[in-house]
């Protein structure tokens, strides 16, 4: 997975995301920002699951389906390449 575009995003903890390359801005919830920051650090799905489970009570199955959906959304926004 190619996540280098995420490294260039300006993200704050209030959910504001700005892409200086495209000029687009987005909003995300706390969990989405958390995941994008981990992806930008090069973390894989298993590492992100562990980090999420340390912060939130979530099953692996629930995480997996939500994470896959989130990645598809990031791909549609041209922020990651799967």
MMTF fields as JSON, N, C-alpha, C and O atoms, coordinates in Angstrom:
{
  "mmtfVersion": "1.0.0",
  "mmtfProducer": "UNKNOWN",
  "numBonds": 327,
  "numAtoms": 328,
  "numGroups": 82,
  "numChains": 1,
  "numModels": 1,
  "chainsPerModel": [1],
  "groupsPerChain": [82],
  "chainIdList": ["A"],
  "bondAtomList": [4, 2, 8, 6, 12, 10, 16, 14, 20, 18, 24, 22, 28, 26, 32, 30, 36, 34, 40, 38, 44, 42, 48, 46, 52, 50, 56, 54, 60, 58, 64, 62, 68, 66, 72, 70, 76, 74, 80, 78, 84, 82, 88, 86, 92, 90, 96, 94, 100, 98, 104, 102, 108, 106, 112, 110, 116, 114, 120, 118, 124, 122, 128, 126, 132, 130, 136, 134, 140, 138, 144, 142, 148, 146, 152, 150, 156, 154, 160, 158, 164, 162, 168, 166, 172, 170, 176, 174, 180, 178, 184, 182, 188, 186, 192, 190, 196, 194, 200, 198, 204, 202, 208, 206, 212, 210, 216, 214, 220, 218, 224, 222, 228, 226, 232, 230, 236, 234, 240, 238, 244, 242, 248, 246, 252, 250, 256, 254, 260, 258, 264, 262, 268, 266, 272, 270, 276, 274, 280, 278, 284, 282, 288, 286, 292, 290, 296, 294, 300, 298, 304, 302, 308, 306, 312, 310, 316, 314, 320, 318, 324, 322],
  "bondOrderList": [1, 1, 1, 1, 1, 1, 1, 1, 1, 1, 1, 1, 1, 1, 1, 1, 1, 1, 1, 1, 1, 1, 1, 1, 1, 1, 1, 1, 1, 1, 1, 1, 1, 1, 1, 1, 1, 1, 1, 1, 1, 1, 1, 1, 1, 1, 1, 1, 1, 1, 1, 1, 1, 1, 1, 1, 1, 1, 1, 1, 1, 1, 1, 1, 1, 1, 1, 1, 1, 1, 1, 1, 1, 1, 1, 1, 1, 1, 1, 1, 1],
  "groupList": [{"groupName": "UNK", "atomNameList": ["N", "CA", "C", "O"], "elementList": ["N", "C", "C", "O"], "formalChargeList": [0, 0, 0, 0], "bondAtomList": [1, 0, 2, 1, 3, 2], "bondOrderList": [1, 1, 2], "singleLetterCode": "X", "chemCompType": "L-PEPTIDE LINKING"}],
  "groupTypeList": [0, 0, 0, 0, 0, 0, 0, 0, 0, 0, 0, 0, 0, 0, 0, 0, 0, 0, 0, 0, 0, 0, 0, 0, 0, 0, 0, 0, 0, 0, 0, 0, 0, 0, 0, 0, 0, 0, 0, 0, 0, 0, 0, 0, 0, 0, 0, 0, 0, 0, 0, 0, 0, 0, 0, 0, 0, 0, 0, 0, 0, 0, 0, 0, 0, 0, 0, 0, 0, 0, 0, 0, 0, 0, 0, 0, 0, 0, 0, 0, 0, 0],
  "groupIdList": [1, 2, 3, 4, 5, 6, 7, 8, 9, 10, 11, 12, 13, 14, 15, 16, 17, 18, 19, 20, 21, 22, 23, 24, 25, 26, 27, 28, 29, 30, 31, 32, 33, 34, 35, 36, 37, 38, 39, 40, 41, 42, 43, 44, 45, 46, 47, 48, 49, 50, 51, 52, 53, 54, 55, 56, 57, 58, 59, 60, 61, 62, 63, 64, 65, 66, 67, 68, 69, 70, 71, 72, 73, 74, 75, 76, 77, 78, 79, 80, 81, 82],
  "secStructList": [7, 5, 7, 2, 2, 2, 2, 6, 3, 3, 3, 7, 6, 6, 1, 3, 3, 3, 3, 6, 6, 6, 7, 7, 3, 3, 3, 7, 7, 2, 2, 2, 2, 2, 2, 2, 2, 2, 2, 2, 6, 6, 7, 7, 2, 2, 2, 2, 2, 2, 2, 2, 2, 2, 2, 1, 7, 7, 7, 2, 2, 2, 2, 2, 2, 2, 2, 2, 2, 2, 2, 2, 2, 2, 2, 2, 6, 6, 1, 7, 5, 7],
  "xCoordList": [0.843, 0.0, 0.894, 1.87, 0.556, 1.299, 0.607, -0.523, 1.281, 0.676, 1.48, 1.245, 2.418, 3.299, 2.537, 2.991, 1.394, 0.618, 0.116, -0.063, -0.11, -0.583, 0.476, 0.141, 1.746, 2.828, 2.831, 3.346, 2.266, 2.246, 1.016, 0.935, 0.063, -1.164, -0.919, -0.137, -1.6, -1.621, -2.869, -3.985, -2.678, -3.801, -3.748, -2.676, -4.917, -4.939, -5.911, -6.695, -5.846, -6.664, -8.141, -8.96, -8.492, -9.895, -10.571, -11.768, -9.811, -10.396, -10.192, -10.709, -9.444, -9.199, -7.998, -6.949, -8.163, -7.094, -6.951, -7.937, -5.734, -5.482, -4.42, -3.368, -4.704, -3.754, -3.139, -3.796, -1.894, -1.272, -1.002, -0.867, -0.921, -0.668, -1.878, -1.735, -3.066, -4.279, -5.041, -5.829, -4.811, -5.557, -6.869, -7.599, -7.178, -8.427, -8.282, -7.198, -9.397, -9.434, -10.549, -11.536, -10.373, -11.296, -11.521, -10.775, -12.54, -12.729, -12.817, -13.264, -12.389, -12.412, -12.668, -12.455, -13.123, -13.276, -11.935, -10.943, -11.926, -10.7, -10.047, -8.827, -10.862, -10.335, -9.744, -8.698, -10.405, -9.888, -8.543, -7.64, -8.402, -7.117, -6.049, -4.924, -6.406, -5.49, -4.982, -3.784, -5.897, -5.53, -4.672, -3.67, -5.038, -4.236, -2.815, -1.861, -2.668, -1.329, -0.513, 0.679, -1.148, -0.442, -0.069, 1.032, -0.967, -0.656, 0.503, 1.374, 0.515, 1.593, 2.936, 3.984, 2.904, 4.129, 4.572, 5.611, 3.778, 4.136, 3.631, 4.063, 2.723, 2.184, 1.278, 0.593, 1.28, 0.408, -0.881, -1.06, -1.768, -3.091, -3.01, -3.77, -2.107, -1.977, -1.495, -2.005, -0.529, -0.02, -1.092, -1.193, -1.879, -2.952, -4.034, -4.567, -4.368, -5.339, -4.888, -5.681, -3.619, -3.102, -3.207, -3.584, -2.877, -2.952, -4.394, -4.68, -5.293, -6.715, -7.266, -8.013, -6.899, -7.394, -6.838, -7.464, -5.678, -5.143, -5.92, -5.956, -6.54, -7.283, -8.783, -9.428, -9.328, -10.776, -11.101, -10.276, -12.293, -12.764, -13.427, -14.523, -12.764, -13.28, -12.798, -11.658, -13.667, -13.281, -12.463, -12.528, -11.702, -10.891, -11.771, -11.437, -12.888, -13.789, -14.393, -14.434, -14.857, -15.455, -14.407, -14.68, -13.201, -12.122, -11.815, -11.687, -11.698, -11.293, -12.238, -11.79, -13.538, -14.488, -14.481, -14.53, -14.422, -14.383, -13.086, -13.096, -11.977, -10.677, -10.635, -10.179, -11.107, -11.121, -11.989, -11.62, -13.131, -14.004, -13.314, -13.406, -12.629, -11.924, -10.815, -10.628, -10.088, -9.032, -9.611, -9.025, -10.752, -11.393, -11.792, -11.689, -12.248, -12.595, -11.341, -11.368, -10.251, -9.001, -8.486, -7.928, -8.676, -8.268, -9.12, -8.595, -10.415, -11.311, -10.942, -11.161, -10.382, -9.943, -8.521, -7.974, -7.926, -6.581, -5.521, -4.535, -5.742, -4.781, -3.92, -2.842, -4.381, -3.595, -3.799, -4.778, -2.863, -3.008, -2.957, -1.98, -4.012, -4.085, -3.457, -3.432],
  "yCoordList": [-1.171, 0.0, 1.242, 1.318, 2.181, 3.437, 4.513, 4.899, 4.997, 5.983, 7.276, 8.085, 7.488, 8.659, 9.983, 10.979, 10.014, 11.262, 11.681, 12.87, 10.712, 11.027, 11.777, 12.55, 11.558, 12.226, 13.728, 14.491, 14.157, 15.578, 16.307, 17.531, 15.574, 16.2, 16.957, 16.532, 18.081, 18.803, 18.335, 18.512, 17.737, 17.198, 17.773, 17.906, 18.112, 18.5, 17.609, 16.871, 17.69, 16.813, 17.187, 16.453, 18.31, 18.711, 18.109, 18.31, 17.361, 16.684, 17.376, 16.921, 18.475, 19.185, 18.573, 18.359, 18.291, 17.71, 18.575, 18.852, 18.999, 19.813, 19.14, 18.746, 19.013, 18.444, 19.593, 20.146, 19.972, 21.096, 20.815, 21.751, 19.548, 19.212, 19.493, 19.958, 19.214, 19.407, 20.666, 21.188, 21.153, 22.294, 21.909, 22.775, 20.615, 20.143, 20.055, 19.814, 20.257, 20.044, 19.056, 18.956, 18.342, 17.302, 17.418, 18.098, 16.757, 16.608, 15.125, 14.322, 14.784, 13.401, 13.374, 14.364, 12.237, 12.106, 11.728, 11.52, 11.645, 11.368, 10.053, 9.975, 9.032, 7.723, 7.76, 7.161, 8.459, 8.583, 9.284, 8.858, 10.359, 11.072, 10.142, 10.096, 9.407, 8.467, 7.448, 7.172, 6.894, 5.905, 6.53, 5.938, 7.712, 8.358, 8.639, 8.475, 9.058, 9.317, 8.03, 8.031, 6.936, 5.65, 5.169, 4.656, 5.328, 4.959, 5.799, 5.282, 7.083, 7.971, 7.557, 7.809, 6.922, 6.426, 5.083, 4.55, 4.536, 3.268, 2.043, 0.926, 2.236, 1.101, 0.265, 0.796, -1.047, -1.936, -2.2, -1.702, -2.98, -3.223, -3.839, -3.454, -4.783, -5.445, -4.456, -4.446, -3.639, -2.642, -1.604, -1.156, -1.232, -0.262, -0.887, -0.223, -2.155, -2.852, -2.832, -2.534, -3.148, -3.157, -1.772, -1.65, -0.739, 0.627, 1.025, 1.652, 0.657, 0.979, 0.236, 0.809, -1.033, -1.807, -1.289, -1.475, -0.644, -0.028, 1.223, 1.595, 1.875, 3.108, 2.888, 3.584, 1.918, 1.71, 0.233, -0.637, -0.034, -1.417, -1.77, -1.296, -2.598, -2.971, -4.38, -4.741, -5.162, -6.513, -6.443, -5.468, -7.492, -7.56, -7.571, -6.932, -8.29, -8.357, -6.995, -6.581, -6.307, -4.985, -4.015, -3.256, -4.05, -3.194, -3.484, -2.562, -4.754, -5.149, -4.599, -4.051, -4.743, -4.253, -2.732, -2.165, -2.063, -0.595, -0.072, 0.904, -0.722, -0.301, -0.448, 0.455, -1.581, -1.798, -0.754, -0.249, -0.434, 0.599, 1.965, 2.728, 2.265, 3.545, 3.652, 4.71, 2.567, 2.576, 2.822, 3.551, 2.216, 2.451, 3.91, 4.469, 4.525, 5.945, 6.796, 7.739, 6.468, 7.209, 7.033, 7.961, 5.838, 5.591, 6.419, 6.979, 6.504, 7.296, 8.777, 9.497, 9.229, 10.62, 10.806, 11.907, 9.747, 9.741, 10.072, 10.751, 9.582, 9.804, 8.581, 8.699, 7.406, 6.17, 5.391, 5.591, 4.507, 3.581, 2.175, 1.789, 1.418, 0.047, -0.936, -2.134],
  "zCoordList": [0.0, 0.0, 0.0, 0.747, -0.823, -0.932, -0.101, -0.398, 0.936, 1.837, 1.92, 2.818, 1.011, 1.11, 1.039, 1.602, 0.363, 0.294, 1.667, 1.929, 2.54, 3.886, 4.687, 5.585, 4.373, 5.087, 4.832, 5.648, 3.72, 3.375, 3.899, 3.8, 4.452, 4.929, 6.225, 7.075, 6.356, 7.623, 8.359, 7.872, 9.537, 10.307, 11.711, 12.302, 12.235, 13.642, 14.398, 13.801, 15.705, 16.543, 16.544, 17.096, 15.938, 15.831, 14.615, 14.41, 13.791, 12.643, 11.322, 10.302, 11.315, 10.071, 9.365, 9.973, 8.068, 7.258, 6.013, 5.33, 5.719, 4.534, 3.686, 4.188, 2.394, 1.432, 0.65, -0.233, 0.945, 0.249, -1.228, -2.016, -1.612, -3.012, -3.888, -5.019, -3.371, -4.168, -3.775, -4.564, -2.566, -2.065, -1.412, -0.93, -1.389, -0.784, 0.73, 1.26, 1.404, 2.843, 3.158, 2.43, 4.239, 4.651, 6.154, 6.859, 6.618, 8.057, 8.369, 7.549, 9.556, 9.989, 11.488, 12.187, 11.964, 13.408, 14.031, 13.332, 15.343, 16.088, 15.664, 15.522, 15.465, 15.08, 13.677, 13.426, 12.765, 11.406, 11.367, 10.647, 12.138, 12.219, 12.791, 12.292, 13.832, 14.459, 13.443, 13.376, 12.655, 11.641, 10.555, 10.152, 10.07, 9.023, 9.503, 8.742, 10.747, 11.29, 11.363, 11.057, 11.767, 11.814, 10.417, 10.212, 9.463, 8.08, 7.544, 6.845, 7.868, 7.418, 8.008, 7.413, 9.175, 9.811, 9.239, 9.628, 8.31, 7.694, 8.436, 8.15, 9.383, 10.134, 9.239, 8.365, 9.462, 8.691, 9.467, 10.579, 8.875, 9.449, 10.845, 11.734, 11.045, 12.335, 13.397, 14.518, 13.049, 13.992, 14.328, 15.47, 13.342, 13.574, 14.444, 15.334, 14.202, 15.043, 16.497, 17.389, 16.74, 18.111, 18.748, 19.914, 17.992, 18.516, 18.809, 19.828, 17.913, 18.101, 19.319, 20.113, 19.465, 20.601, 21.928, 22.972, 21.899, 23.113, 23.498, 24.671, 22.521, 22.761, 22.948, 23.732, 22.223, 22.179, 22.373, 22.094, 22.846, 22.939, 21.62, 21.32, 20.839, 19.527, 19.196, 19.49, 18.588, 18.187, 16.897, 16.148, 16.664, 15.448, 14.198, 13.201, 14.245, 13.091, 12.775, 11.617, 13.803, 13.598, 13.047, 12.118, 13.633, 13.148, 11.688, 10.883, 11.345, 10.004, 8.941, 7.934, 9.16, 8.149, 8.08, 6.988, 9.228, 9.234, 8.62, 7.87, 8.94, 8.413, 6.895, 6.193, 6.392, 4.946, 4.242, 3.182, 4.826, 4.263, 4.285, 3.323, 5.376, 5.499, 4.452, 3.851, 4.235, 3.21, 1.815, 1.015, 1.532, 0.237, 0.077, -1.015, 1.159, 1.11, 0.88, 0.089, 1.566, 1.361, -0.065, -0.651, -0.616, -2.0, -2.955, -3.918, -2.709, -3.554, -3.521, -4.495, -2.398, -2.278, -2.82, -2.754, -3.351, -3.906, -2.852, -3.137, -1.634, -0.553, -0.288, 0.296, -0.709, -0.622, -1.912, -2.63, -2.187, -3.325, -2.755, -2.114, -2.991, -2.473, -3.423, -3.143]
}
